Amino acid sequence: MENANTFLGRGWAFPPAFNRQTRSVELVEDEADILNSLEILLSTRRNERIMLPGYGCNPDELLFKPLDLALKTYLADQIKTAILYHEPRIDVTRVTLEESGMQDGVVLIKIEFVVRKTNSRKNMVYPFYKNEGNEL
């Protein structure tokens, strides 16, 4: 019998992984697929995908600006808008930025959301930092 939540989606795991025994691609489904989708959305820069130029979120363009209330509000709105347009399976209820690791160059982005089809509440914490390779 097929899983009752398969309507939430199924896709490749991120980062892509392959199973040698079954000779297939590792897949994720349901809420795990949504979390992978959010991670990809937040780590993709706008205009990085040729066929979807509006896809992505650019928090790295704000990297060296002071993290004041105006910047937090702007970044939270940027994330909410990206999710609104590119992740139709969820409704974002809240985006907050945690500065506890700021001395180490890390800002934790906490996204609280509701899965539309199941009405279940979930959250995701995305660590935003700049690494040595100048990429997210």
N, C-alpha and C positions, 0 to 999 in steps of 0.2 A: 504494500500500500504506500502511496506517495505521501510525503510529508505535507501536512495541512498548511504550512507556512511557505510553500514554494513560490507563492505569488509575490513574496517579498524580493525575490530575485536570486540568481545564482551567477557567479562569475569567477574569473581567474583570481587566485590568491594574489595579494600584493605584499612583497614583490613576487613576481612570477616564480613558481617552483614546479618541478617535474618529478613524477614518481617513476623510478626505473622499473619496478616490478610490474606495474600495470601499464607502463608506457603511455602515460597520460598526464595531463596538466592537473595540478592541485586546484581544486575548486573550493569556494566558500559560498555559503548561502544564508538566507534569512538576515538576522541582525548583523552577523559578521560581514556580510556583503555590504550592508549599509555603512558600517564602520570603515571598511576598506575604501569605499567610495568617498567618504568624507576625508580620509587621509590623503587620497589622491587629489581631491579637489583643493585642499589646503596647501599641498606641496607643489602644485602646478602653477606656474606664472601665466597670467593672461597673455595671449598671443603666442604661447608656446606650442599649442596644437594648431596645426595649419587649417584643418577642416572645422575646428571649433575655436575661433579666435577669442571669443568672449569667455571661454571656459577657464576657470582658475581663480586664484585669489593672490594678491600681491602684498603680503605683509612685509616682505623683505625691502620694499621701497621705503618703508618707515623705520628701518633698522637703527639709524643713528639719530633719530629725533628723540627729544625728551618724552618720557612716558608719563604725560600728565593726563588729566581727565578728558581733555578734548581729543587727544590721540587715542585713548582707550575707547571712547565713544565712537570715533571714526572707524577704528579697526573692527570693533564689534559689529558696526553697521555693515562694513565691507564683507565680513564673514557671513552675516545673516543674508545679505543680498545674493552672494554667490551660492549659498545653499538653497535659497528660494528658487533661483533660476535653474539650478543644475542637479538638485536632489529632490525629486517630487515625492519620494516615499515618506518624508518626515516633515514635521512642523517644528521649527526651532522655538523654544520657549525662553531661552536665556543664553547669553554668551558673556562670560566673565574672564578677566585677565588676572592671573595670580602672579604677583611680583616676588614671591619668596626666594626664587633662585636668580634674581636679577643680578646679584653680585657675580654670579658665574656665567652671566650672559644668557640666561634662560628665562623666558616668560611662558607660563603655562596657560594655554587657551582652553577653557572649559566650556563645552557646548552641551546644553541640556535640550533634549528634544523628545517629541512624541512620535512614535511610528503610526502613521495614519490608519493603516489597515487593521492593526491589532490594538490600537489605542494604548500601547504600553510605553511607559516612560523609560528613557535611557539617557546616558550621558557619555561623553568622550572627552578625554584630556589630551590635547595635542601640544607637545613641547616645541615651542618656537625658539630657535637659536640659529646663530650663524656659525658654520663650521669653517675649518681651515681652507676648504676648497671653494669658498665663496658661493656656496649653494646652501639651500635650506636643509 
